[in-house]
Amino acid sequence: MAYLKDAPCHPAEYIPRVSVIVPARNEEKKIREALQSVLEQDYPNLEFIVLNDRSTDQTGAILAQMAAADARLRLVSISELPAGWLGKNYALYQGAERASGELLLFTDADVIMEPGMLAKAVSHLMANQLQHLAVMPAVRLSSLPLRLFCSAFGIFFLGYLRPWKAKDPASRSFVGVGALNLLTAEAYKASGSHHAIAMRPDDDLKLGKLLKKAGHRQEMVFGMGLLTVEWYSSLRELIEGLMKNAFAGLEYNAAMSIAAGMAVFLLNVWPFVAIFVVSGLAWVLYLLAVMVMLLFISDANRFYELPWWYAFAHPLSAVLFVYILWKSMALALWTGGITWRGTHYPLALLRANRV
């Protein structure tokens, strides 16, 4: 997959208008830095729409201050959430309804952009005749456990979705990235908009699936050097955050979730254990499997500035991933849904929104 920073940024005779849409709910710690980086983009034809989604902290006050200082910033306050919608999805939909751009850029309220990022993204989208460009950010992590887990999660993400195949029209693979999904407004509306994924906590991915199913061209590129996000600030926050999506990613199917967890354990944990408990030819085969795995993992660790020998911690990250997956399933079944940022969403409605 390509790196966005390596893409040329050629001036074009026609520069499409881009509507930057940012949902924010209780983001007082990160919203100012992130939004300022968005406002500092050097792309010449922009509008900025920020949705304050029922925030109960100082997010609203910070946004009001920033809007007073920069008249380009258009604020929309959401005080009530209609039935049948997740909060973020409704906010994104409301932003898109108010947008005037030919291109829509959906991003999160904690994403930091370098000034030339958007110009390169639009140039890449247009040069490759895409209707959807997803950009994977560099991830800023505050602790070693977070970096170790993120490296393993990246491997699972790439292995499960195969995002490099998303640009192949003959492939069923699709991709979407919450940090930055850039797409044409025409494709967004024709694919069903966020109405079609109103109850999907994995909205970024499922938006990509909608677009791919509708026949639109898409691609994922790496945004290192241009796009950064602090994914989670602690291991506890990471576990809580991923639990809202883990069961959804397997369509709320308990059997599939159990099987997926067992597969992760057998492929990523058992070989490291087996080299201490088996002998003969089996030991040789498991040792070879572990060596290949360590080479692959150590290469992935480069993205998180980890020494190669930290690959030996991969089984621990895999165990944590299985814990998150199975706990996500258990809580959803036990409580009859998921609770995210103070709102409970019934499992029956979540399951009904299949894409």
ZABA-463934 format. One record per residue: x, y, z negated of N, C-alpha, C in turn; residue in three letters. Coordinates in pm, whole numbers, padded with zeros to 5 digits, always signed. Atoms other than C-alpha are relative to their C-alpha. Layout:
! residues N
XYZXYZXYZALA
...
! end
This chain:
! residues 355
+00084-00120+00000+00000+00000+00000+00087+00125+00000MET
-00077-00122-00020+00112+00352+00078+00000+00088-00125ALA
-00008-00102+00104+00218+00632-00156-00047+00132+00059TYR
+00055-00124-00052+00025+00954-00113+00107+00108+00012LEU
-00103-00104-00003+00333+01166-00189+00085-00008+00126LYS
-00077+00017-00123+00499+01023+00125-00079+00039+00125ASP
+00083-00033-00115+00208+01120+00348+00029+00142+00045ALA
-00020-00137-00048+00265+01422+00572-00124+00083-00023PRO
+00113-00091+00017+00047+01724+00515+00005+00102+00112CYS
-00003-00087-00117-00003+01876+00857-00114+00100-00005HIS
+00109-00097-00008-00201+02197+00888-00093-00035+00115PRO
+00099+00034-00102-00520+02139+01081-00075+00125+00044ALA
+00078-00113-00048-00722+02374+01297-00130+00012-00080GLU
+00125-00001+00076-01031+02269+01102+00025-00059-00138TYR
-00021+00045+00137-01016+02241+00723-00136-00020-00066ILE
+00134+00024+00056-01327+02074+00579-00011+00050-00144PRO
+00026-00044+00137-01484+02211+00264-00007-00122-00091ARG
-00002+00109+00097-01423+01990-00039-00071+00046-00128VAL
+00067-00025+00128-01655+01981-00340+00062-00090-00106SER
-00063+00074+00109-01463+01878-00652-00103-00012-00113VAL
+00107+00026+00096-01707+01717-00899+00059-00069-00122ILE
-00062+00049+00124-01598+01663-01260-00106-00015-00109VAL
+00090+00019+00113-01826+01507-01525+00080+00006-00130PRO
-00072-00012+00128-01731+01581-01887-00096-00020-00115ALA
+00077+00020+00123-01870+01447-02212+00099-00017-00115ARG
-00089+00004+00118-01683+01522-02536+00146-00018+00040ASN
-00137+00006-00052-01352+01590-02362+00083+00119-00049GLU
-00065-00122+00047-01230+01879-02579+00153-00011-00006GLU
-00145+00017+00013-00879+01731-02614+00073+00012+00133LYS
-00069+00013-00129-00805+01701-02242-00055+00089+00110LYS
+00068-00066-00111-01048+01908-02038+00072+00124+00050ILE
-00061-00126-00043-00856+02236-02035+00119-00024+00094ARG
-00117+00028-00082-00527+02098-01901-00041-00062+00133GLU
+00041+00070-00121-00700+01868-01652-00070+00094+00097ALA
+00077-00087-00088-00943+02125-01517+00086+00113+00057LEU
-00088-00104-00051-00673+02391-01488+00083-00053+00117GLN
-00078+00059-00110-00471+02154-01269-00085-00012+00126SER
+00091+00006-00115-00777+02112-01046-00014+00138+00063VAL
+00016-00137-00049-00823+02488-01018+00125+00052+00072LEU
-00125-00045-00060-00458+02527-00916+00035-00072+00130GLU
-00025+00064-00129-00489+02312-00603+00018+00105+00108GLN
-00027-00098-00105-00349+02492-00299-00081-00024+00128ASP
+00090+00023-00114-00617+02359-00065-00092+00121+00015TYR
+00065-00131-00015-00792+02664+00086-00152+00001+00004PRO
+00145-00001-00019-01155+02550+00116-00066-00092-00103ASN
+00044+00081+00114-01285+02431-00221-00119+00062-00072LEU
+00093-00044+00104-01575+02450-00461+00016-00095-00117GLU
-00021+00077+00122-01562+02330-00821-00132-00009-00078PHE
+00124+00022+00073-01862+02177-00997+00032-00088-00121ILE
-00027+00075+00123-01826+02066-01360-00131-00023-00073VAL
+00124+00039+00067-02106+01880-01536+00028-00025-00147LEU
-00012+00022+00144-02121+01916-01913-00112-00094-00043ASN
+00099+00105+00023-02296+01591-01999-00027-00020-00150ASP
+00049+00016+00138-02459+01638-02342+00113-00003-00102ARG
-00114-00001+00093-02128+01713-02514-00041+00054-00136SER
+00030-00043+00137-02143+01750-02893+00124+00059-00068THR
-00120-00061+00056-01787+01878-02944+00020+00138+00063ASP
-00028-00133-00053-01617+02194-02814+00015+00005+00152GLN
-00013+00004-00145-01625+02087-02449-00075+00115+00066THR
+00080-00106-00059-01904+02330-02365+00062+00137-00017GLY
-00061-00131+00028-01729+02625-02529+00126+00018+00084ALA
-00122-00008-00081-01401+02546-02350-00035+00027+00146ILE
+00041-00020-00139-01579+02522-02016-00052+00141+00023LEU
+00052-00136-00012-01757+02852-02077+00115+00101+00008ALA
-00117-00088-00003-01422+03020-02147+00070-00006+00135GLN
-00069+00016-00126-01268+02877-01833-00081+00057+00116MET
+00086-00057-00105-01566+02977-01619+00003+00152-00002ALA
-00008-00146+00012-01546+03333-01753+00132+00052+00059ALA
-00131-00041-00051-01179+03343-01652+00017-00028+00149ALA
-00012+00037-00142-01231+03187-01306-00139-00015+00058ASP
+00136-00002-00054-01548+03269-01115-00029-00114+00096ALA
+00023+00112-00092-01495+02974-00880-00062-00120-00070ARG
+00044+00116+00077-01588+02733-01159-00151+00006-00025LEU
+00145+00006+00012-01955+02635-01142-00037-00104-00106ARG
+00037+00090+00109-02093+02486-01462-00145-00041+00008LEU
+00136+00054+00007-02398+02264-01490-00011-00073-00133VAL
+00021+00064+00130-02528+02164-01833-00112-00102+00010SER
+00100+00107+00004-02711+01835-01874-00037-00024-00145ILE
+00044+00012+00139-02918+01824-02191-00075-00130-00027SER
+00076+00124+00017-03126+01508-02131+00039-00100+00107GLU
-00033+00107-00093-03056+01174-01968-00129-00073+00039LEU
+00121+00070-00042-03342+01032-01759+00013-00151-00019PRO
+00000+00146+00012-03441+00668-01807+00055-00061+00130ALA
-00051+00069-00116-03263+00428-01577+00133+00051+00052GLY
-00129-00055-00041-02935+00618-01563+00102-00014-00112TRP
-00112-00021+00091-02594+00597-01728+00040+00146+00009LEU
-00029-00143+00006-02474+00939-01836+00095+00049+00106GLY
-00099-00045-00098-02165+00967-01618-00055-00008+00141LYS
+00053+00017-00135-02345+00835-01311-00102+00108+00033ASN
+00098-00106-00024-02627+01084-01352+00069+00134+00020TYR
-00074-00125-00015-02378+01367-01394+00064+00009+00139ALA
-00061+00001-00133-02192+01267-01077-00106+00023+00108LEU
+00108-00017-00098-02520+01244-00889-00048+00144+00004TYR
+00043-00140+00006-02627+01588-01007+00104+00091+00065GLN
-00104-00079-00064-02293+01728-00897-00006-00012+00151GLY
+00008+00022-00144-02323+01572-00553-00123+00068+00061ALA
+00121-00065-00049-02678+01709-00516+00021+00150+00018GLU
-00026-00145-00007-02543+02062-00570+00116+00035+00091ARG
-00121-00024-00077-02236+02020-00351-00032+00045+00142ALA
+00015-00048-00137-02200+02200-00020+00112-00050+00091SER
-00116+00043-00077-01876+02034+00093-00029-00116+00093GLY
+00006+00116-00089-01835+01796+00383+00069-00120-00063GLU
-00067+00105+00075-01607+01600+00153-00032+00017-00148LEU
+00024+00000+00143-01680+01505-00208+00119-00065-00068LEU
-00107+00058+00080-01408+01447-00462-00053-00023-00141LEU
+00042+00037+00135-01518+01259-00774+00126-00028-00082PHE
-00116+00022+00087-01263+01277-01055-00043+00009-00145THR
+00032+00000+00142-01250+01247-01433+00055+00125-00068ASP
-00035-00122+00072-01209+01518-01694+00133-00009-00074ALA
-00132+00013+00063-00867+01390-01807+00110-00024+00103ASP
-00094+00026-00109-00692+01369-01469+00078+00126+00033VAL
-00088-00112-00031-00393+01595-01400+00047-00012+00145ILE
-00037-00002-00141-00329+01693-01037+00113+00099+00025MET
-00101-00094-00047-00019+01846-00884-00062+00089+00108GLU
+00065-00096-00089-00097+02154-00670-00024-00049+00143PRO
+00016+00043-00138-00046+01983-00332-00074-00131+00019GLY
+00061+00132-00007-00232+01661-00416-00119-00004+00095MET
+00124+00005-00077-00568+01745-00259+00026+00021+00149LEU
-00031-00023-00142-00420+01880+00064+00054-00127+00065ALA
-00053+00125-00053-00228+01554+00111-00110-00106+00012LYS
+00108+00099-00003-00536+01343+00027-00093+00024+00119ALA
+00089-00032-00112-00756+01524+00279+00071-00028+00132VAL
-00076+00025-00121-00482+01507+00541+00007-00149+00031SER
-00008+00146-00019-00442+01131+00487-00135-00056+00043HIS
+00134+00048-00035-00817+01072+00501-00032+00031+00145LEU
+00034-00040-00135-00856+01266+00824+00090-00065+00104MET
-00093+00058-00096-00543+01135+00995-00028-00147+00026ALA
+00028+00143-00013-00652+00775+00933-00147-00028+00026ASN
+00142+00012-00033-01017+00840+01018-00076-00084-00103GLN
+00066+00068+00110-01134+00722+00678-00125+00076-00042LEU
+00113-00065+00067-01465+00790+00509+00015-00002-00151GLN
-00020+00012+00145-01331+00698+00164+00148-00027-00027HIS
-00138+00020+00045-00988+00735+00006+00002-00006-00152LEU
-00016+00015+00144-00920+00605-00345+00148+00014-00033ALA
-00140-00025+00037-00602+00724-00517+00024-00052-00141VAL
-00036+00057+00129-00447+00523-00800+00100+00093-00069MET
-00089-00096+00065-00288+00760-01054+00116-00066-00072PRO
-00099+00042+00098+00028+00731-01255-00068+00006-00137ALA
+00066+00008+00129-00076+00633-01606+00097+00041-00110VAL
-00082-00050+00111+00066+00827-01901-00044-00071-00127ARG
+00034+00083+00115+00079+00598-02205+00089+00037-00118LEU
-00069-00053+00117+00177+00694-02559+00073-00104-00084SER
-00063+00102+00085+00292+00360-02700+00041-00120+00084SER
-00048+00119-00070+00473+00043-02600-00111-00104+00021LEU
+00107+00097-00024+00172-00189-02655-00093+00041+00114PRO
+00085-00047-00109-00036+00029-02421+00068-00021+00134LEU
-00073+00017-00126+00233+00019-02153+00008-00147+00040ARG
-00005+00142-00029+00269-00357-02182-00134-00051+00051LEU
+00131+00048-00042-00103-00415-02156-00037+00056+00136PHE
+00036-00063-00126-00146-00169-01870+00069-00067+00117CYS
-00071+00073-00104+00117-00351-01670-00071-00130+00034SER
+00072+00125-00023-00066-00681-01716-00136+00026+00064ALA
+00131-00032-00055-00403-00520-01645+00010+00036+00148PHE
-00019-00034-00139-00267-00378-01321+00014-00124+00088GLY
-00016+00124-00074-00167-00728-01211-00135-00069+00018ILE
+00131+00063-00010-00513-00864-01291-00091+00077+00096PHE
+00081-00085-00087-00679-00569-01115+00033-00025+00147PHE
-00042+00020-00139-00475-00614-00798-00033-00141+00048LEU
+00028+00138-00039-00516-00991-00799-00147-00026+00023GLY
+00145+00024-00009-00893-00979-00848-00062+00074+00118TYR
+00065-00083-00103-00982-00696-00607+00072-00003+00135LEU
-00079-00006-00123-00700-00720-00348-00026+00131+00075ARG
+00035-00128-00061-00732-00348-00274+00072+00028+00131PRO
-00070-00020-00127-00477-00366+00010-00083-00052+00118TRP
+00087+00052-00106-00746-00557+00205-00122+00089+00023LYS
+00121-00083-00012-01009-00285+00156-00007+00072+00133ALA
+00001-00074-00127-00901-00103+00472-00026-00090+00121LYS
+00028+00095-00109-00959-00418+00680-00152-00015+00016ASP
+00146+00009-00018-01314-00398+00825-00052-00143-00006PRO
+00044+00139+00000-01325-00777+00851+00003-00062-00139ALA
-00011+00053+00136-01250-00824+00480-00116+00049-00087SER
+00105-00039+00094-01511-00819+00204+00057+00079-00119ARG
-00062-00073+00109-01260-00656-00032-00036+00148+00006SER
+00034-00141+00010-01344-00308-00151+00081+00061-00114PHE
-00077-00065+00105-01189-00050-00381-00064+00132-00037VAL
+00042-00131+00048-01271+00254-00590+00080+00030-00125GLY
-00081-00040+00115-01075+00451-00850-00066+00121-00065VAL
+00068-00108+00069-01240+00669-01113+00079+00129-00005GLY
-00084-00120+00006-00944+00908-01125-00017+00086+00124ALA
+00020-00077-00121-01000+01007-00764-00061-00085+00110LEU
+00067+00053-00118-01253+00895-00507-00034+00118+00090ASN
+00026-00105-00098-01252+01123-00201-00076-00063+00116LEU
+00083+00059-00103-01527+01055+00052-00080+00106+00073LEU
+00083-00093-00074-01740+01218+00314-00139+00004-00061THR
+00135-00013+00054-02074+01353+00197-00099-00083+00082ALA
+00088+00077-00088-02236+01184+00496+00001-00148-00038GLU
-00011+00140+00038-02105+00841+00398-00062-00024-00138ALA
+00057+00012+00135-02204+00899+00034-00152-00012+00005TYR
+00147+00001-00009-02566+00972+00123-00049-00124+00073LYS
+00044+00114-00079-02591+00699+00385+00015-00132-00074ALA
-00025+00124+00075-02457+00438+00138-00092-00016-00120SER
+00094+00010+00110-02723+00515-00124+00030+00091-00117GLY
-00041-00092+00106-02537+00766-00346+00005-00071-00136SER
-00003+00060+00134-02519+00712-00722-00136-00056-00042HIS
+00130+00061+00027-02889+00625-00714+00010-00152+00005HIS
-00012+00145-00020-02786+00278-00597+00082-00066-00109ALA
-00084+00055+00107-02547+00234-00891-00027+00073-00132ILE
+00037-00085+00114-02734+00432-01155+00034-00064-00134ALA
-00023+00069+00126-02682+00164-01424+00128-00084+00003MET
-00125+00073-00008-02332+00049-01332+00109+00072-00080ARG
-00112-00062+00071-02061+00124-01593+00130-00004+00080PRO
-00114+00006-00091-01808+00023-01325-00033+00077+00128ASP
+00052-00078-00113-01945+00299-01101+00106+00031+00104ASP
-00104-00036-00096-01609+00388-00943+00025-00114+00099ASP
-00018+00115-00087-01559+00036-00808-00122-00027+00086LEU
+00121+00033-00074-01920-00017-00710-00034+00107+00104LYS
+00015-00100-00105-01926+00313-00522+00081-00044+00122LEU
-00081+00053-00110-01643+00167-00314-00067-00117+00070GLY
+00069+00116-00060-01845-00151-00262-00117+00047+00085LYS
+00111-00055-00080-02148+00049-00144+00051+00050+00135LEU
-00055-00058-00122-01935+00233+00109+00050-00109+00095LEU
-00052+00108-00085-01766-00085+00235-00114-00080+00062LYS
+00114+00075-00052-02098-00270+00271-00073+00076+00110LYS
+00067-00082-00101-02234+00021+00474+00087+00019+00125ALA
-00084-00003-00118-01944-00017+00718+00095+00117+00008GLY
-00089-00116-00001-01739+00287+00616+00145-00043-00024HIS
-00142+00032+00011-01360+00284+00642+00057+00057-00130ARG
-00056-00043+00128-01173+00302+00313+00141-00054-00017GLN
-00136+00041+00029-00823+00270+00174+00036+00047-00140GLU
-00057-00044+00126-00641+00287-00159+00147+00029+00019MET
-00142-00034-00001-00305+00462-00196+00044+00030-00143VAL
-00055-00034+00131-00077+00517-00494+00025+00151-00008PHE
-00013-00144+00017-00076+00870-00634+00112+00043-00093GLY
-00109-00034+00089+00241+00857-00844+00073+00124+00051MET
-00063-00124-00037+00405+01199-00847-00097+00111+00033GLY
+00102-00100-00034+00079+01375-00760-00122-00005-00092LEU
+00122+00020+00077-00189+01235-00991+00035-00078-00127LEU
-00035+00062+00128-00159+01147-01361-00122-00001-00092THR
+00106+00006+00098-00399+01034-01630+00052-00070-00126VAL
-00024+00075+00124-00362+00941-01996-00120-00091-00018GLU
+00113+00092-00010-00576+00632-01967-00071-00012-00135TRP
+00052+00004+00138-00625+00576-02341+00113+00042-00093TYR
-00103-00052+00090-00445+00729-02637+00039-00099-00109SER
-00035+00102+00100-00444+00417-02859-00050-00135+00048SER
+00041+00135-00037-00481+00041-02833-00147-00023-00037LEU
+00140+00015+00041-00809+00056-03023-00093+00069+00099ARG
+00082-00072-00097-00946+00317-02782-00006-00076+00132GLU
-00003+00079-00123-00837+00101-02488-00096-00119-00009LEU
+00087+00116+00017-01015-00205-02625-00147+00041+00008ILE
+00139-00047-00002-01337-00010-02685-00041+00046+00139GLU
+00033-00050-00132-01320+00154-02344-00018-00110+00102GLY
+00009+00107-00099-01260-00163-02144-00119-00092-00026LEU
+00110+00091+00030-01532-00355-02324-00130+00041+00069MET
+00123-00041-00066-01800-00145-02157-00005-00047+00146LYS
-00007+00037-00141-01678-00254-01812+00027-00149+00024ASN
-00050+00135-00025-01540-00605-01860-00111-00097+00040ALA
+00111+00091-00030-01870-00796-01866-00070+00043+00128PHE
+00064-00052-00121-02014-00570-01595+00075-00045+00125ALA
-00080+00038-00115-01725-00656-01364-00026-00141+00047GLY
+00036+00137-00036-01843-01018-01369-00151-00017+00003LEU
+00145-00002-00021-02208-00922-01315-00079-00053-00119GLU
+00068+00040+00123-02302-00994-01679-00033-00150+00000TYR
+00018+00144-00011-02265-01365-01607+00089-00067-00105ASN
-00076+00058+00111-02161-01552-01924+00089-00114+00046ALA
-00079+00114-00047-02047-01868-01746+00122+00049+00079ALA
-00110-00054-00078-01835-01664-01505+00104+00067-00090MET
-00091-00066+00092-01685-01464-01792+00084-00100-00078SER
-00073+00105+00072-01593-01776-01987+00103-00065+00092ILE
-00091+00063-00095-01441-01934-01677+00117+00093+00035ALA
-00106-00096-00033-01247-01616-01592+00101+00010-00113ALA
-00090-00005+00114-01105-01599-01944+00089-00123-00009GLY
-00078+00124+00004-00997-01963-01931+00105+00000+00111MET
-00094-00005-00111-00835-01906-01591+00118+00091-00032ALA
-00107-00092+00038-00639-01607-01722+00093-00068-00101VAL
-00081+00069+00102-00522-01814-02020+00086-00109+00064PHE
-00073+00112-00059-00423-02117-01812+00112+00047+00093LEU
-00099-00047-00096-00235-01912-01552+00106+00091-00060LEU
-00089-00103+00052-00076-01649-01774+00057-00029-00139ASN
-00046+00030+00136-00032-01804-02120+00054-00143-00009VAL
-00038+00140+00015-00018-02182-02096+00137-00034+00058TRP
-00134+00036-00050+00292-02202-01870+00112+00039-00095PRO
-00103-00042+00095+00494-02010-02131+00003-00093-00122PHE
+00006+00096+00111+00375-02253-02398+00048-00137+00046VAL
-00027+00136-00050+00413-02563-02180+00149-00033+00004ALA
-00143+00030-00010+00790-02526-02138+00060-00044-00133ILE
-00047+00045+00132+00820-02597-02512-00065-00130-00044PHE
+00073+00118+00049+00581-02893-02530-00006-00115+00101VAL
+00002+00108-00099+00618-03092-02206+00144-00036+00035VAL
-00134+00045-00039+00913-03280-02055-00005-00056+00142SER
-00007+00062-00131+01032-03437-01732-00030+00096+00114GLY
+00033-00080-00119+00906-03315-01395-00096+00113-00035LEU
+00095-00105+00040+00622-03121-01560+00075+00120-00057ALA
-00078-00110+00059+00880-02919-01755+00068+00082+00108TRP
-00067-00069-00110+01071-02834-01436-00099+00088+00076VAL
+00101-00076-00075+00753-02724-01257-00050+00120-00079LEU
+00045-00113+00082+00636-02510-01548+00110+00105-00013TYR
-00111-00095+00009+00982-02354-01580+00010+00084+00127LEU
-00002-00073-00127+00980-02262-01211-00115+00100+00006LEU
+00117-00090-00001+00630-02115-01250+00024+00121-00089ALA
-00029-00109+00092+00742-01906-01548+00102+00096+00060VAL
-00103-00086-00059+01050-01778-01364-00058+00087+00110MET
+00064-00078-00107+00846-01670-01062-00091+00107-00060VAL
+00090-00094+00065+00591-01508-01290+00078+00116-00062MET
-00080-00104+00064+00861-01318-01481+00056+00098+00103LEU
-00050-00087-00106+01008-01184-01157-00110+00095+00048LEU
+00113-00081-00048+00666-01062-01043-00040+00104-00104PHE
+00042-00091+00108+00579-00909-01381+00106+00109-00023ILE
-00105-00100+00021+00917-00736-01421-00002+00105+00109SER
+00013-00097-00108+00864-00573-01082-00117+00095-00029ASP
+00116-00083+00034+00520-00450-01193+00032+00094-00115ALA
-00034-00083+00116+00674-00316-01515+00072+00130+00038ASN
-00069-00121-00043+00871-00061-01313-00093+00121+00000ARG
+00096-00110-00005+00553+00146-01278-00019+00064-00137PHE
+00023-00049+00136+00545+00186-01657+00131+00020-00074TYR
-00133-00028+00054+00920+00240-01708+00037-00097-00112GLU
-00032+00106+00097+00961-00089-01892+00119-00081+00050LEU
-00110+00089-00039+01286-00291-01891-00054-00136+00044PRO
+00049+00124-00059+01258-00620-01703-00033-00106-00105TRP
+00021+00107+00099+01283-00834-02018-00131+00014-00077TRP
+00131-00015+00063+00956-00691-02145-00105-00087+00067TYR
+00092+00093-00067+00794-00928-01897-00032-00120-00089ALA
+00026+00113+00089+00826-01192-02170-00120+00025-00091PHE
+00118-00032+00082+00546-01010-02356-00130-00017+00076ALA
+00121+00012-00082+00304-01076-02071-00106-00094-00059HIS
+00104+00087+00058+00131-01372-02244-00082+00069-00109PRO
+00075-00071+00104+00038-01146-02537-00102+00095+00061LEU
+00093-00089-00069-00118-00894-02299-00115-00079+00060SER
+00104+00084-00059-00306-01175-02127-00100-00046-00107ALA
+00089+00039+00110-00445-01295-02463-00090+00116-00039VAL
+00080-00117+00032-00561-00941-02539-00107+00024+00107LEU
+00097-00017-00108-00728-00921-02199-00117-00098-00016PHE
+00106+00101+00019-00921-01244-02265-00086+00038-00121VAL
+00074-00045+00119-01018-01112-02610-00099+00110+00038TYR
+00088-00110-00041-01159-00794-02453-00115-00053+00085ILE
+00102+00055-00088-01344-00988-02185-00106-00077-00077LEU
+00096+00083+00073-01504-01236-02424-00074+00081-00107TRP
+00071-00083+00097-01582-00977-02690-00103+00088+00069LYS
+00095-00078-00079-01747-00760-02424-00125-00082+00030SER
+00112+00089-00028-01964-01056-02327-00082-00026-00127MET
+00070+00035+00123-02048-01150-02687-00082+00118-00054ALA
+00072-00117+00051-02143-00795-02791-00119+00034+00086LEU
+00112-00032-00089-02357-00738-02484-00115-00097-00021ALA
+00106+00100+00021-02546-01063-02543-00062+00015-00139LEU
+00048-00011+00138-02573-01008-02920-00086+00124-00021TRP
+00073-00127+00021-02690-00645-02906-00102+00029+00109THR
+00096-00022-00107-02888-00676-02586+00036+00116+00092GLY
-00041-00109-00088-02680-00422-02393+00138+00051-00037GLY
-00126-00063+00035-02383-00190-02415-00027+00138-00059ILE
+00010-00134+00057-02333+00125-02621+00126+00076+00040THR
-00114-00078-00045-02112+00396-02475-00027+00147-00026TRP
+00008-00141+00034-02055+00745-02610-00136+00039-00058ARG
+00119-00032+00076-02357+00731-02835-00132-00040+00064GLY
+00124+00040-00068-02610+00591-02586+00000-00151+00021THR
+00014+00145-00020-02736+00231-02577-00075-00025+00130HIS
+00059+00033-00130-02814+00082-02236-00042-00148-00002TYR
+00049+00138+00010-03035-00235-02229+00060-00092+00105PRO
-00061+00097-00088-02884-00546-02076-00089-00034+00119LEU
+00092+00034-00111-03195-00617-01868+00012+00102+00113ALA
-00013-00104-00102-03160-00282-01688+00137-00005+00066LEU
-00135+00010-00054-02786-00326-01647+00009-00115+00100LEU
-00005+00117-00089-02829-00671-01493-00081+00021+00127ARG
+00087-00023-00116-03103-00549-01261+00069+00081+00109ALA
-00066-00087-00098-02867-00303-01092+00118-00074+00064ASN
-00101+00076-00071-02680-00552-00874+00035+00070+00130ARG
-00048-00063-00125-02472-00425-00585+00072-00105+00084VAL
! end
